[in-house]
Amino acid sequence: MSYQDILVFLDDGTTNATRVNTGFKLAKQHDASLTGIALATMKPRKVKTDSSMVRRRMSQEMAEKLVAEFTSQAADKGVNSKSIIIAGDADESTLKLTHYSHNYDLLILRQPNPDHENYSRLTQLSETVLLKSGRPILFMPYIGTDKCPGERVMITWDGTASACRAVHNAIPILQHAKEVVLVIVENDKTRENLPAAVVDGFVEHLKNHGVELNVRRVLQGTYDIATVILNEIAETATDLLVMGGYGKPSLQQKIFGGVTRSILSSMIIPVLMSH
């Protein structure tokens, strides 16, 4: 299995270069086409003008600069690429990005930074695309990462449909990993849903796809699940977390489940999610 079409989100954040380089490395690894996508109405960092007309022009120029740099870098690296600039306000551009995402095997987005001027918009974009695209998303942390994720992978599995989907969507990455660990946070729910026979069957299924993995059961105790997962990451050399992204629509907004939201707000390594 391999990814054939990958989409990477472009912006003027400090981790854009890391995000784009991850896209290049994955595209080379899977001999895939890589598309860079930028928003023509994303507010540039450190803009001090009060003129909406000037801001719009600067946003358009920033998007054009981002895709030009991306296209040039892709050519230098021998990566087949194309680029897209999306116009429209927050709601319109998010909807367009969601529609575009249906045509890709993997999306690479950024974790929203609370200190970034576009935090609210990026949060809305992340939640909506995760819940409505039907595609796996590799979220890159705003603290940055020094290498392409995927050598040492941790899967958090609770037997739910979203977790199962995330693992299967990650198989092209898992097949190239040096180490894969399946972590089960033990509580009453997982003890009931994930008896040994079920876990053994899942491990065998992944082995049939060329993925060798170890199983680690961790007691939840008095901690919340997100804290247990983050502690496991901190104590290992894990460079990628694979998990299901839980969420449900409401009348006014799209709300992440507690574990998903906690991980995305506190992530210290890249996270691949599917909903």
C-alpha positions in Angstrom: 0.0 0.0 0.0 1.1 3.6 -0.6 -0.2 7.1 -0.7 -0.6 8.5 -4.3 -1.9 12.0 -3.6 -0.9 14.0 -0.5 -2.0 17.5 0.4 -0.1 19.9 2.6 -1.4 23.1 4.1 0.8 26.2 3.6 1.0 29.3 5.8 3.6 31.8 7.1 4.0 30.1 10.5 7.4 29.2 11.9 6.8 25.5 11.4 5.7 25.7 7.7 9.1 24.6 6.5 9.0 21.5 8.7 5.4 20.7 7.5 6.4 21.1 3.8 9.6 19.0 4.2 7.5 16.2 5.8 5.3 16.4 2.7 8.3 16.2 0.4 9.7 13.2 2.3 6.4 11.3 2.3 5.9 12.1 -1.3 9.3 10.7 -2.2 8.9 7.7 0.0 5.6 6.7 -1.7 6.3 8.1 -5.1 3.2 10.3 -4.6 2.0 13.7 -6.0 2.1 16.5 -3.5 -0.3 19.5 -3.5 0.4 22.7 -1.6 -2.7 24.6 -0.6 -2.8 28.2 0.8 -5.7 30.5 1.9 -5.8 33.8 0.1 -7.5 35.4 3.1 -5.3 34.2 5.9 -4.0 37.1 7.9 -0.2 37.4 7.7 1.7 37.4 10.9 2.6 40.8 12.5 0.3 42.8 10.3 -0.3 46.2 11.9 -2.4 48.0 9.3 -6.1 48.7 10.1 -7.0 48.9 6.4 -9.1 45.8 5.3 -8.1 46.5 1.7 -4.4 46.4 2.5 -4.8 43.3 4.6 -6.6 41.5 1.8 -3.9 42.4 -0.6 -1.2 41.3 1.8 -3.0 38.0 2.4 -3.2 37.3 -1.4 0.4 38.2 -1.9 1.4 35.9 1.0 -0.5 33.0 -0.5 1.1 33.6 -3.9 4.5 33.7 -2.3 3.9 30.5 -0.4 2.9 28.5 -3.4 5.7 29.9 -5.5 8.3 28.8 -2.9 6.6 25.4 -2.5 6.6 24.9 -6.3 10.2 25.8 -6.6 11.3 23.6 -3.7 9.3 20.7 -5.1 11.0 21.0 -8.5 14.4 21.1 -6.8 13.6 17.9 -4.9 12.1 16.1 -7.9 8.6 15.9 -6.4 5.6 15.9 -8.7 3.5 18.8 -7.4 0.8 21.3 -7.9 -0.6 24.2 -5.9 -4.0 25.7 -5.0 -4.9 29.1 -3.6 -8.3 29.2 -1.9 -10.3 32.4 -1.7 -13.2 33.3 0.6 -13.8 34.1 4.3 -13.2 31.6 7.1 -16.4 29.5 6.5 -16.1 29.5 2.7 -12.4 28.7 2.6 -12.9 25.9 5.1 -15.7 24.4 3.1 -13.6 24.6 -0.1 -10.6 23.0 1.6 -12.9 20.2 2.9 -14.1 19.6 -0.6 -10.6 19.5 -2.1 -9.5 17.1 0.7 -11.8 14.3 -0.7 -9.3 13.9 -3.6 -6.3 13.0 -1.4 -5.0 10.0 0.4 -3.5 12.0 3.2 -3.7 15.6 4.5 -0.9 17.4 6.4 -2.3 20.2 8.5 -0.8 22.2 11.4 -1.7 22.1 15.1 -3.3 25.5 15.9 -1.0 27.7 18.0 -2.9 29.6 20.8 -0.4 32.5 20.4 -1.1 32.8 16.6 -3.4 35.5 15.4 -5.2 33.0 13.2 -5.7 30.5 16.1 -9.6 30.6 16.0 -9.7 30.2 12.2 -7.1 27.4 12.2 -9.0 25.6 15.0 -12.3 25.8 13.0 -10.5 24.6 9.9 -8.9 21.6 11.7 -12.1 20.5 13.4 -14.2 20.8 10.3 -11.8 19.1 7.9 -11.3 16.2 10.4 -15.0 15.7 10.9 -16.1 16.2 7.3 -13.3 15.2 5.0 -13.4 11.5 5.6 -9.6 11.5 5.1 -6.7 10.8 7.4 -5.0 14.0 8.7 -1.4 14.2 9.9 -1.3 17.1 12.3 2.1 18.7 12.8 2.9 20.3 16.2 3.4 24.0 16.4 6.5 23.4 18.5 8.0 21.9 15.4 9.8 18.5 14.9 13.3 17.8 13.7 12.6 14.8 11.4 9.9 13.2 9.3 7.6 11.2 11.5 7.1 7.5 11.1 10.2 5.6 12.3 8.8 4.8 15.8 5.0 4.8 15.8 2.6 4.5 18.7 -1.0 3.4 18.0 -3.6 4.1 20.7 -6.4 1.6 20.1 -9.8 1.3 21.9 -11.5 -0.8 19.3 -13.7 2.0 18.0 -14.5 2.5 14.4 -12.5 5.8 14.2 -9.4 4.1 15.8 -9.7 1.2 13.4 -10.0 3.6 10.4 -7.0 5.6 11.6 -4.8 2.5 11.8 -5.8 1.3 8.3 -5.2 4.8 6.9 -1.8 4.8 8.5 -0.7 1.4 7.0 1.4 3.0 4.3 3.4 4.7 7.0 3.4 1.7 9.4 4.9 -0.5 6.7 8.0 1.7 6.6 8.3 2.1 10.4 11.2 0.6 12.4 9.0 0.1 15.5 5.3 0.0 16.0 3.6 -0.2 19.5 -0.1 -0.8 20.0 -1.0 0.9 23.3 -4.3 0.0 25.0 -5.3 2.2 27.9 -7.0 -0.3 30.2 -10.2 0.7 31.9 -13.7 -0.9 32.2 -14.6 -0.1 28.6 -11.4 -1.5 27.0 -11.4 -4.6 29.2 -14.9 -5.4 27.9 -14.3 -4.4 24.2 -10.8 -5.7 23.8 -10.3 -9.2 25.2 -7.0 -10.9 24.3 -8.6 -12.8 21.3 -9.7 -9.5 19.7 -6.3 -7.9 20.2 -4.5 -10.9 18.9 -6.7 -11.0 15.8 -6.0 -7.3 15.1 -2.2 -7.9 15.5 -2.4 -10.8 13.1 -4.3 -8.7 10.6 -1.6 -6.0 10.6 1.1 -8.6 10.3 -0.7 -9.7 7.1 0.0 -6.2 5.9 3.6 -6.4 6.7 3.4 -4.5 10.0 5.1 -6.0 13.0 4.1 -4.6 16.3 4.2 -5.0 20.1 1.2 -4.6 22.4 1.4 -2.6 25.6 -1.5 -2.4 28.0 -1.3 0.5 30.4 -3.6 1.0 33.4 -5.6 4.3 33.2 -5.7 4.6 37.0 -6.9 8.0 38.2 -5.5 9.9 35.1 -7.6 10.9 32.1 -6.8 9.0 28.9 -5.1 11.9 27.2 -2.6 12.3 30.1 -1.8 8.5 30.0 -1.1 8.7 26.3 1.1 11.8 26.6 3.0 10.2 29.4 3.7 7.2 27.3 4.9 9.4 24.5 7.2 11.4 26.8 8.8 8.2 28.1 9.6 6.7 24.7 11.3 7.7 21.4 7.9 7.8 19.7 7.8 10.2 16.7 4.3 9.6 15.5 1.0 8.9 17.3 -1.9 7.2 15.4 -5.4 7.5 16.9 -9.0 7.9 16.0 -10.4 11.4 16.0 -13.7 11.5 17.8 -16.2 14.2 17.3 -19.9 14.9 16.8 -21.8 17.8 15.1 -24.0 20.2 17.0 -26.3 22.9 15.6 -23.7 25.7 16.1 -20.3 24.1 15.9 -18.3 20.9 15.5 -17.0 19.7 18.8 -14.1 17.3 19.4 -14.3 14.6 21.9 -12.3 15.1 25.1 -9.4 12.9 24.3 -9.0 14.3 20.7 -9.2 17.9 21.9 -6.7 17.3 24.7 -4.2 15.6 22.5 -4.4 18.2 19.8 -4.0 21.0 22.3 -1.0 19.3 24.0 0.6 17.3 21.3 4.4 17.1 21.4 4.8 14.9 18.3 2.9 14.6 15.0 -0.5 12.9 15.3 -2.3 11.0 12.5 -6.0 11.0 13.0 -9.1 9.8 11.2 -12.7 10.3 12.0 
